[in-house]
Amino acid sequence: METSGFYNDNYSSGSSDDDLVDLSANAQDLLEDLPYDEQDQSQAEASLFSTGGRGQNGTAKLLDLLDDGLHRVGTYDDFNTIDWVREKSKDRDRHREINNKKRQSVLDLLLSLSDAFSGWLLMLLIGLMSGALAGGIDIAAHWLTDLKEGVCLNGFWFNHEHCCWNSKETTFQERDKCPNWKSWAELTVGVNEGASAYVVNYLLYVTWALLFSYLAVVLVRAFAPYACGSGIPEIKTILSGFIIRGYLGKWTLVIKTITLVLAVSSGLSLGKEGPLVHVACCCGNIFCHLFTKYRKNEAKRREVLSAASAVGVSVAFGAPIGGVLFSLEEVSYYFPLKTLWRSFFAALVAAFTLRSINPFGNSQLVLFYVEFHTPWHLMELFPFVLLGIFGGLWGAFFIRANMAWCRRRKNTRLGHYPVLEVVLVTLATALLAFPNDFTRMSGSHLISELFNDCSLLDSSQLCDYTSQVKGGAMNNNLSHGANYSSSLYDRAAGPGVYTAIWQLALALLFKTLITVVTFGMKVPSGLFIPSMAVGAIAGRLLGIGMEQLAFYHHDWPIFKGCSSSTKCITPGLYAMLGAAACLGGVTRMTVSLVVIMFELTGGLEYIVPLMAATMTSKWVADALGREGIYEAHIRLNGYPFLEPKDEFEHKTLAMDVMRPRRSDPPLSVLTQSGMSVEQVEAVIADTSYSGFPVVVSQESPRLVGFVLRRDLVISIDSARLRQEGIVGASQVLFTEPTLTQPHGGPPSLNLRSIMDLSPLAITDQTPMDITVDIFRKLGLRQCLVTQNGRLLGIITKKDILKHMAQMTNRDPESILFN
C-alpha cells in the first residue's frame, strides 16, 4: 500500500537542480512560518504538566492534550495540505468565545474591537509595504537598465531621463540627448558615433547584462532557491491549502526583491508583474505573524494571502480593481465576501503608496499608461477578432513550447547547471537584442512605444509619416525639423515607419523564441510583460497595415464610416488589444484582464473591443489546450492542486478510487480502547500514513473518528516526558475521560481531544464527480468510505488527483510533489 494517497509527504530533494525543495537552504525560513512561537510552547507545556500526574484522590489524571494547548498539536508538517474544515471550526470557536466575553468587562470589549480591527490594520500594512517595495523596484530597475548604455555625470544614481531633466542645455527636439548623459563609448574612446563607438557600446551592454543576470542567479541559488520563477503557480497551490515552508519567508522576500531588479535590468525577456504578486504575498505572510488569529490559523492566513495577491497586481499595473478581480478569478481558492472588501482596501492603499512615490516621474503608476481619444468603428471588429485569434494561437503555442523546454530542463543534464543556463540565455539575448532598437529597450518601454498614439510630440520611427494626406494632396502644415503632419488624420507611412515594420517583425520572432526558454529559469521571471510585448508588436503591425489600407483605399465601402477630416485607424489601440489577447491566451484571464487594460487606458469606449479580443483569444486557446500556463506548471511540478475550473466527466464510484484496493494490505486503523502506547507506536513506525481512522474494535469496524499522525507522535512524546507513569504498557484511550483507572496498571493516556470526532465520510457507491466536488468545495485532505456504517477505506486528495490523471491517460505518479 505504499502508493496509498494518505501518507506523510516526506519528499526528499534529489540531486537535480530543478527540484524546488531545498530544505537545507531554507531552514532559516521555517521558524517564521510556524503557527506558534517558542514562548507559546514553553508556556503551554509548563501549564500542562505543572500539576503532576496524580490527583488528590491518588488516581492518575487523564491527560487532555488539546484542551491544555500543547504546542504544535493541530499544526501541519511541511508539504502537507491543511484541513480547511478544522481550521474554520477553530476560528468559529475563537470568534464565539470573544463574543461571549465582550459583555463581561470593558477590557474584553476592547479586545473584541481590537480583534475585529486587526484584519484592516493588516491590510494597511501589506498595502504600504508592497507599494513601497514596488516603487523601489521600479526606480532601481529603470536606473540599472539605463546603466547598460551610459552614465549621468551629475550623479551616477540618475537614470537617463532624470539626468536630462536636470540639464538646462537640453532642447525639445533632442530631449533624449543632453550633455550630462554620456554613453560608455564617449567615456572610453571619446566618440559617440562610428564603428568604434558602436562596438564599445555593444560590448558594455552585453557585459552589464551578463553581470546582472549572473548576480541574480547566484543570489537565488545561495540564499533563497524559492525566489526563482514567477511564483504564481506556487501561490495558487498554497492558497488551495498546501504548505511550503519558507516559500513566503523573509529571506525569500529580500532575495526576490533584489534579484527581480537585476533580472529585469539584464534585458532578459521577462517581467516583474508576476514576481510582484509573490513579493506582496511574502509581505502578507510576514505581517500575519504580528496577529495571533492569523498566525495560528492557516485558513485565515490564506484569506490574507488572497488579498496580498490582489495587492501585487495593483502595484504591478496600477490597477486596484483589476488586482482584486485577478485574485478572485486566477489565484484564489477560497474567497469570501469579507476578503473581497479587504482586498479592495489593501489594493487601494498599495496604489496610493506607489502613486505617492511616483517612480516614473509622470504621475502614473506604470510606464506604459496611455490615453486614446479616437473612437473605434464597427468595421474594425473584424481585425480585433483577428488579434484575438492570434493571441489564442500564440498562447497555445507558447504553453506547449515552454512546457517541452521545461521538461527537457527537468529530465536532462541541463537542469544541473542553472547558472550556466542563465548566463548563456542572457548572452544570446543581449547579442541579438542590441542591434534592434525595439529589442534593446526594456519590455515596459517597448510596450509604451507600441501603445503610443502618434502626435506632434513624438520623434519615434513609428511616427515618421509623410506630408501626403488623403487624395494625394500635400500638407504643408509641418512642424519645424520634423517629418510628420500636425493633423491627426490618416497619413502615408514614411521611411521610418517602413524601417520600424521590419524591425518589429524581427522583434516579434525574437521575443517569441527567447521567451520560451527564459520563462522557468532560476531567476525571478514574470510572463505578463513578454506576452504583452509580443501581442503589442503584432497589434501595431496590423494597425499600421489597416491605417495604410484606409489611407490608400479610403473609398472602399468598409471605410465609409471614416470621416476625411478625422483619423480613422489608431495603431496604438491595435497594439493594446494585441497585448490583451496574447496575455489572455497564455493565462486564460478574461474579466480581470479587461478591467486591467481598461484601468491602463482610462477609456470606457474600448471595453467592447477588449472583450471581443480577450474572449476570442480564450476560445481559441481553450480549443487547442485546456490549461493556462500556470496550471501547466502546477502539473509539471506535481503540486497537489485540484483545479476548480475543471469538470470531472467520468462515471466512476468511490469504491474504485479508495484505498486499500483488493490486492493491498488491510487498512491501518486504531481502536478506541484496548491498544497500548507501544502498539500505537508500532503502527506509526510500520507505516508512513499521515493519519489513522479510529474504530470501535477490529471485530466491529464502526467509525469513531480520525487522528493525525503528527498529533499522535507529538502527544505521546510529550506525555512520556511530562506525565508521570506513562510507559509502553499504558493504555491509549479515545473514549470519554473517566475518573478511575484499572487497579494496579500504569496510568492511561487519553487522546480523545486530538481526534476529529466528525470526519467526513461517504458511502462506497458515491459517484466520483460528487466526491471531487466535495473535496473542492470543502477543501478536504481526506474522506473516509463506509458501507452500512462499517469502515471500508479512505480517499485522499492525492488519490483523486492520481485517478484524474489516469482518466486522462497521464502518469498518476507525476502527482507526487517533486
PyMOL commands that set and color helices and strands:
alter all, ss='L'
color gray80, all
select helices_A, chain A and resi 27-33+38-49+84-101+106-147+160-165+184-188+195-223+225-227+232-239+250-265+273-288+292-295+298-317+320-331+337-357+378-411+413-416+418-433+437-440+443-451+461-463+470-472+495-518+528-552+557-559+571-587+591-601+604-624+629-637+654-657+677-686+709-722+752-754+768-778+797-807+812-815
alter helices_A, ss='H'
color red, helices_A
select strands_A, chain A and resi 150-152+181-183+670-671+675-676+691-695+703-708+731-733+749-750+761-763+782-787+790-796
alter strands_A, ss='S'
color yellow, strands_A
deselect
rebuild
show_as cartoon
